[in-house]
Amino acid sequence: MWCEERGGKVRYYERYADPLTGKACKVSCSMPKATRQNEKKAAEILQAKIREKMCENAPESVDITLHEIIEAYQRYKYQMFVMGAMKEATYDKVTYMYRHIETVLGGDTKVSKLNARFITSVLLGSGEDAHRLNERLTRLKAMLRWAYSQDLVKDISYIEKLKPFPETVSARERISEKYMEGSELAAVLDAMKEDRWKLLTRFLCLSGLRIGEAIALNDSDIDGEYIHITKTYSLPLRKVTTPKTNDSNRDVFIQPELADCIREIRRQMKKQMLNLGYRSEIFFPDYDGGYLHYDTFRIYFERVTTRTIGRKLSPHACRHTMVSLFAESGVSLDAISRRLGHYDSAITKDVYFHVTAKMVDRDNEEFKAVRILG
């Protein structure tokens, strides 16, 4: 390491050899003045920079661990996000999914040792249903194919042996587990003893907002007629980010029933702020005035739905519940899709047609009981 004085400051330098080309390179950092303490600090900074450069340029080992593959894949996905080819919310979701895969398969597992029997055995042992396991399998295969394309692994031929797990629950039954019917929602709301969670559940079911969109709302985002959606709260990053898609930027009309719910939320939040002595611009703040802690609500919601209607639903089910409630009220699929902020959602279509099909079945049952000509 050496240093040069320039403009009253000292700049420290260190050389290293590029692992790909073998050429000599250097890194540098500046300090206010030349002291023994600054020299020591500069040495640490320069070594850290060299390690970072070596990691960026060094060819990956073909015997790396699953954790290292996931790290490399995440760096690639992050580059896609920086380039604008991927939304931040999508990047967050991908990050979360692959971290779960790492937990299930083991981050220290050597990727070169993976085989179809091991993967199948571990996934089955996770206790998840076949539908979720197939989602994990799809993600895992995509990552391994990318790793192969980057010369990070030598052989992935075994993934062709990994076939989808047979799903015993039909698509129609699975759709019914994604939302609540009106009577089920009434039972869940009645079972909720926490007023704040009851209000939030009503708000989500009446508005169709994603939970992240609701958490990110400021009071000023809601006027007399519309809820203006321009941002969302990223659950993995714990910060406000851009909406999930371009279509997610939208204005949600406030129908009278939703207006009543909003007035009650504002009344309760004002009371909460006065009692706890804080001020907040957030529409539905936590007890400290900051953004709501999602997991607290999620756990409560899952427990109440499991106990009340026999199905453990996540808060996202409120969004699908709005689809079912509006479908039963005769609102068109196009109008519902615009309100939700997406125009090509398979789940929205499935819920809509599932509900309308059940309405036809009920109508047919009524027709059976009719005797016109005696």
C-alpha positions as CSV (number, residue, x, y, z in Angstrom):
1,M,0.0,0.0,0.0
2,W,1.2,3.5,-0.7
3,C,-0.2,7.0,-0.5
4,E,-0.1,10.4,-2.3
5,E,-1.0,13.8,-0.9
6,R,-3.3,15.9,-3.0
7,G,-5.1,19.1,-2.2
8,G,-4.6,18.7,1.6
9,K,-5.9,15.1,1.6
10,V,-4.1,11.8,1.5
11,R,-5.1,9.1,-1.1
12,Y,-4.1,5.5,-0.3
13,Y,-3.6,2.8,-3.1
14,E,-3.2,-0.9,-3.3
15,R,-2.6,-3.3,-6.2
16,Y,-4.1,-6.7,-7.0
17,A,-4.2,-9.1,-9.9
18,D,-7.4,-9.5,-11.8
19,P,-8.4,-13.2,-11.6
20,L,-9.6,-13.4,-15.1
21,T,-6.9,-11.5,-17.1
22,G,-4.0,-11.6,-14.7
23,K,-3.5,-7.9,-15.3
24,A,-2.4,-5.6,-12.4
25,C,-5.2,-3.4,-11.1
26,K,-5.5,-1.0,-8.2
27,V,-8.0,0.4,-5.8
28,S,-7.9,3.6,-3.8
29,C,-9.5,5.6,-1.0
30,S,-8.9,9.1,0.5
31,M,-8.4,10.2,4.1
32,P,-8.3,13.7,5.6
33,K,-4.6,13.4,6.7
34,A,-1.8,10.9,7.0
35,T,-2.0,9.4,10.5
36,R,-1.3,5.9,11.7
37,Q,-5.0,5.5,12.6
38,N,-6.1,6.6,9.1
39,E,-3.5,4.3,7.5
40,K,-4.9,1.3,9.3
41,K,-8.5,2.3,8.4
42,A,-7.5,2.8,4.7
43,A,-5.9,-0.7,4.6
44,E,-9.1,-2.2,5.8
45,I,-11.2,-0.3,3.2
46,L,-8.8,-1.2,0.4
47,Q,-8.8,-4.9,1.3
48,A,-12.6,-4.9,1.4
49,K,-12.7,-3.3,-2.1
50,I,-10.3,-5.9,-3.4
51,R,-12.4,-8.7,-2.0
52,E,-15.5,-7.2,-3.7
53,K,-13.6,-6.9,-7.0
54,M,-12.4,-10.5,-6.8
55,C,-15.9,-11.7,-6.1
56,E,-17.3,-9.8,-9.1
57,N,-14.7,-11.1,-11.6
58,A,-13.6,-14.5,-10.3
59,P,-15.1,-17.5,-12.2
60,E,-17.5,-19.3,-9.9
61,S,-16.6,-22.8,-8.6
62,V,-18.6,-25.6,-10.1
63,D,-18.8,-27.1,-6.6
64,I,-20.5,-24.1,-4.9
65,T,-23.3,-24.4,-2.4
66,L,-27.0,-23.7,-2.9
67,H,-26.6,-20.5,-0.8
68,E,-23.9,-19.3,-3.2
69,I,-26.0,-20.1,-6.3
70,I,-29.0,-18.2,-4.8
71,E,-26.7,-15.2,-4.0
72,A,-25.4,-15.2,-7.6
73,Y,-29.0,-15.5,-8.9
74,Q,-30.2,-12.7,-6.7
75,R,-27.3,-10.5,-8.0
76,Y,-28.5,-11.2,-11.5
77,K,-32.1,-10.4,-10.6
78,Y,-31.0,-7.2,-9.0
79,Q,-29.3,-6.1,-12.2
80,M,-32.6,-6.8,-14.0
81,F,-34.3,-4.6,-11.5
82,V,-31.7,-1.8,-11.9
83,M,-32.1,-2.0,-15.7
84,G,-35.9,-1.5,-15.3
85,A,-36.7,-5.0,-16.6
86,M,-38.2,-6.0,-13.2
87,K,-40.3,-4.1,-10.7
88,E,-38.9,-3.8,-7.1
89,A,-42.0,-5.5,-5.7
90,T,-41.4,-8.5,-8.0
91,Y,-37.7,-8.5,-7.1
92,D,-38.7,-8.6,-3.4
93,K,-41.1,-11.5,-4.0
94,V,-38.5,-13.5,-5.9
95,T,-36.0,-12.9,-3.1
96,Y,-38.4,-14.2,-0.5
97,M,-39.3,-17.3,-2.5
98,Y,-35.7,-18.4,-3.1
99,R,-34.8,-17.8,0.5
100,H,-37.5,-20.3,1.4
101,I,-36.1,-22.8,-1.1
102,E,-32.7,-22.3,0.6
103,T,-34.3,-23.0,4.0
104,V,-36.0,-26.2,2.8
105,L,-33.1,-27.7,0.8
106,G,-30.3,-26.4,3.0
107,G,-28.0,-23.5,2.1
108,D,-24.8,-25.6,2.7
109,T,-25.9,-28.3,0.2
110,K,-23.4,-28.7,-2.6
111,V,-25.3,-28.1,-5.9
112,S,-23.1,-30.6,-7.7
113,K,-24.5,-33.3,-5.3
114,L,-28.2,-32.5,-6.0
115,N,-30.3,-35.2,-7.6
116,A,-33.9,-35.9,-8.3
117,R,-34.4,-38.3,-5.4
118,F,-32.9,-35.9,-2.8
119,I,-35.0,-32.9,-4.0
120,T,-38.2,-34.9,-4.2
121,S,-37.6,-36.4,-0.7
122,V,-36.9,-33.0,0.9
123,L,-39.8,-31.2,-0.7
124,L,-42.2,-33.9,0.3
125,G,-40.8,-33.8,3.8
126,S,-41.6,-30.1,4.1
127,G,-45.3,-30.8,4.7
128,E,-46.5,-28.3,2.1
129,D,-49.4,-29.1,-0.2
130,A,-48.8,-30.3,-3.7
131,H,-49.8,-27.0,-5.3
132,R,-47.2,-25.1,-3.3
133,L,-44.5,-27.8,-3.8
134,N,-45.0,-27.5,-7.6
135,E,-44.4,-23.7,-7.3
136,R,-41.2,-24.4,-5.4
137,L,-40.2,-26.9,-8.0
138,T,-40.8,-24.5,-10.9
139,R,-38.7,-21.8,-9.2
140,L,-35.9,-24.2,-8.4
141,K,-35.7,-25.5,-12.0
142,A,-35.6,-22.0,-13.4
143,M,-32.7,-21.1,-11.1
144,L,-30.7,-24.2,-11.9
145,R,-31.2,-23.7,-15.6
146,W,-29.8,-20.1,-15.2
147,A,-26.9,-21.5,-13.2
148,Y,-26.1,-24.0,-15.9
149,S,-26.2,-21.2,-18.5
150,Q,-23.6,-19.3,-16.5
151,D,-21.3,-22.3,-16.1
152,L,-21.9,-22.4,-12.4
153,V,-22.9,-26.1,-12.5
154,K,-21.7,-28.8,-14.9
155,D,-24.8,-31.0,-15.1
156,I,-28.5,-30.4,-14.5
157,S,-29.9,-33.3,-16.6
158,Y,-31.6,-34.7,-13.4
159,I,-34.1,-31.9,-13.4
160,E,-35.9,-33.5,-16.3
161,K,-36.8,-36.4,-13.9
162,L,-38.5,-34.0,-11.5
163,K,-42.2,-34.2,-12.4
164,P,-45.0,-32.2,-10.9
165,F,-46.5,-33.6,-7.7
166,P,-50.1,-34.9,-8.2
167,E,-52.6,-32.4,-6.8
168,T,-55.5,-34.1,-5.1
169,V,-57.4,-30.8,-4.7
170,S,-59.2,-29.8,-7.9
171,A,-58.6,-26.3,-9.4
172,R,-62.2,-25.4,-8.5
173,E,-61.8,-26.5,-4.9
174,R,-58.5,-24.6,-4.7
175,I,-60.2,-21.4,-5.9
176,S,-62.8,-21.7,-3.2
177,E,-60.0,-21.6,-0.6
178,K,-58.8,-18.2,-1.9
179,Y,-61.8,-16.1,-0.9
180,M,-64.7,-15.8,1.6
181,E,-68.3,-15.8,0.7
182,G,-70.5,-13.1,2.2
183,S,-71.7,-15.3,5.0
184,E,-68.2,-16.4,5.8
185,L,-66.9,-12.8,5.9
186,A,-69.7,-11.9,8.2
187,A,-68.8,-14.8,10.5
188,V,-65.1,-13.8,10.5
189,L,-65.8,-10.2,11.3
190,D,-68.2,-11.2,14.1
191,A,-65.4,-13.4,15.6
192,M,-62.8,-10.6,15.5
193,K,-62.6,-9.1,19.0
194,E,-59.8,-6.6,18.0
195,D,-61.6,-3.6,16.6
196,R,-58.6,-2.4,14.6
197,W,-58.2,-5.7,12.8
198,K,-61.9,-5.9,12.1
199,L,-61.8,-2.4,10.6
200,L,-58.8,-3.2,8.5
201,T,-60.4,-6.5,7.2
202,R,-63.6,-4.6,6.3
203,F,-61.5,-1.9,4.5
204,L,-59.5,-4.5,2.5
205,C,-62.7,-6.5,1.5
206,L,-64.6,-3.3,0.4
207,S,-61.7,-1.7,-1.4
208,G,-59.8,-4.6,-2.9
209,L,-56.5,-3.1,-2.1
210,R,-53.4,-5.2,-1.6
211,I,-52.3,-5.3,2.0
212,G,-49.0,-3.5,1.0
213,E,-51.0,-0.7,-0.7
214,A,-53.2,-0.3,2.4
215,I,-50.2,-0.1,4.7
216,A,-48.5,2.5,2.5
217,L,-51.5,4.8,2.4
218,N,-51.3,8.3,3.8
219,D,-54.4,10.0,5.0
220,S,-54.0,12.6,2.2
221,D,-54.2,9.8,-0.4
222,I,-57.9,9.5,0.3
223,D,-60.3,12.3,-0.7
224,G,-64.1,12.4,-0.8
225,E,-64.5,10.2,-3.9
226,Y,-61.3,8.2,-4.4
227,I,-58.4,6.3,-2.9
228,H,-55.3,7.3,-4.9
229,I,-52.9,4.3,-5.2
230,T,-49.4,5.4,-6.1
231,K,-47.2,3.3,-3.9
232,T,-47.0,0.1,-1.9
233,Y,-45.2,-1.1,1.3
234,S,-42.6,-3.8,0.5
235,L,-43.0,-6.5,3.2
236,P,-39.5,-8.0,2.6
237,L,-37.7,-4.6,2.5
238,R,-39.9,-3.0,5.1
239,K,-40.2,0.3,3.1
240,V,-42.5,2.1,0.7
241,T,-41.8,1.3,-3.0
242,T,-43.4,1.8,-6.3
243,P,-46.6,-0.2,-7.0
244,K,-46.4,-3.8,-8.2
245,T,-47.2,-3.0,-11.8
246,N,-47.9,0.1,-13.9
247,D,-51.6,-0.8,-13.8
248,S,-51.5,-0.7,-10.0
249,N,-51.3,3.1,-10.2
250,R,-55.0,3.8,-10.0
251,D,-57.9,5.6,-8.3
252,V,-60.3,3.3,-6.4
253,F,-63.8,4.7,-6.2
254,I,-65.2,5.0,-2.6
255,Q,-68.7,3.6,-2.5
256,P,-70.9,4.6,0.5
257,E,-70.2,1.4,2.5
258,L,-66.5,1.9,2.1
259,A,-66.9,5.6,2.9
260,D,-68.4,4.6,6.3
261,C,-65.5,2.3,7.0
262,I,-63.0,5.0,6.2
263,R,-64.7,7.5,8.5
264,E,-64.6,4.9,11.3
265,I,-60.9,4.2,10.7
266,R,-60.1,7.9,10.8
267,R,-62.0,8.2,14.1
268,Q,-60.3,5.3,15.7
269,M,-56.8,6.3,14.5
270,K,-57.3,9.9,15.8
271,K,-58.4,8.4,19.1
272,Q,-55.3,6.2,19.1
273,M,-53.0,9.1,18.4
274,L,-54.4,11.2,21.2
275,N,-54.2,8.3,23.7
276,L,-50.6,7.3,22.8
277,G,-49.3,10.9,22.2
278,Y,-48.0,10.7,18.6
279,R,-48.8,12.3,15.3
280,S,-48.8,10.4,12.0
281,E,-49.7,11.1,8.3
282,I,-50.2,7.4,7.8
283,F,-53.9,6.4,7.2
284,F,-53.7,3.2,9.3
285,P,-50.5,3.6,11.5
286,D,-49.2,1.2,14.1
287,Y,-49.2,2.0,17.8
288,D,-45.9,4.0,17.4
289,G,-47.2,6.0,14.4
290,G,-45.1,4.1,11.9
291,Y,-46.1,1.6,9.3
292,L,-48.3,-1.3,10.3
293,H,-46.5,-4.5,11.3
294,Y,-48.0,-6.9,8.7
295,D,-47.1,-10.2,10.5
296,T,-49.1,-9.2,13.6
297,F,-52.2,-8.8,11.5
298,R,-51.5,-11.8,9.3
299,I,-51.2,-14.2,12.3
300,Y,-54.4,-12.8,13.9
301,F,-56.2,-13.1,10.6
302,E,-55.0,-16.7,10.0
303,R,-56.1,-17.8,13.5
304,V,-59.6,-16.2,13.2
305,T,-60.3,-17.7,9.7
306,T,-59.1,-21.1,10.8
307,R,-61.2,-21.1,13.9
308,T,-64.3,-19.6,12.3
309,I,-64.6,-21.1,8.8
310,G,-62.1,-23.9,9.0
311,R,-59.7,-22.5,6.4
312,K,-56.4,-20.7,7.2
313,L,-56.5,-17.7,4.9
314,S,-54.0,-14.9,4.4
315,P,-55.0,-11.2,4.3
316,H,-54.7,-11.4,0.5
317,A,-57.9,-13.4,0.6
318,C,-59.7,-10.1,1.3
319,R,-58.8,-8.9,-2.2
320,H,-60.3,-12.0,-3.7
321,T,-63.3,-11.7,-1.4
322,M,-64.0,-8.3,-2.9
323,V,-64.1,-10.0,-6.3
324,S,-66.7,-12.5,-5.0
325,L,-68.8,-9.9,-3.3
326,F,-68.9,-7.7,-6.4
327,A,-69.5,-10.6,-8.7
328,E,-72.6,-11.7,-6.6
329,S,-73.8,-8.1,-6.8
330,G,-73.7,-8.2,-10.6
331,V,-70.6,-6.0,-11.2
332,S,-68.8,-6.9,-14.5
333,L,-65.4,-8.7,-14.6
334,D,-63.9,-5.7,-16.5
335,A,-65.0,-3.2,-13.8
336,I,-63.7,-5.4,-11.0
337,S,-60.4,-5.9,-12.8
338,R,-59.9,-2.1,-13.3
339,R,-60.7,-1.5,-9.6
340,L,-58.1,-4.1,-8.6
341,G,-55.4,-2.6,-10.9
342,H,-54.8,-5.5,-13.2
343,Y,-56.4,-6.5,-16.4
344,D,-55.2,-10.0,-16.9
345,S,-55.3,-11.9,-13.6
346,A,-56.0,-15.6,-13.9
347,I,-57.1,-15.7,-10.2
348,T,-59.5,-12.8,-10.5
349,K,-61.1,-14.5,-13.5
350,D,-61.2,-17.9,-11.7
351,V,-62.8,-16.4,-8.6
352,Y,-65.3,-14.4,-10.7
353,F,-66.4,-17.3,-12.8
354,H,-66.4,-19.7,-9.8
355,V,-68.8,-17.4,-8.0
356,T,-71.1,-16.8,-11.0
357,A,-71.2,-20.5,-11.7
358,K,-72.3,-21.1,-8.1
359,M,-75.0,-18.4,-8.6
360,V,-76.3,-20.3,-11.6
361,D,-76.3,-23.6,-9.6
362,R,-78.4,-21.8,-6.9
363,D,-80.8,-20.5,-9.6
364,N,-81.2,-23.9,-11.0
365,E,-82.1,-25.3,-7.6
366,E,-84.9,-22.7,-7.4
367,F,-86.1,-23.7,-10.8
368,K,-86.4,-27.3,-9.7
369,A,-88.9,-26.4,-7.1
370,V,-91.2,-24.4,-9.4
371,R,-94.4,-26.1,-10.7
372,I,-96.1,-23.9,-13.3
373,L,-98.5,-26.2,-15.1
374,G,-99.3,-28.4,-12.2
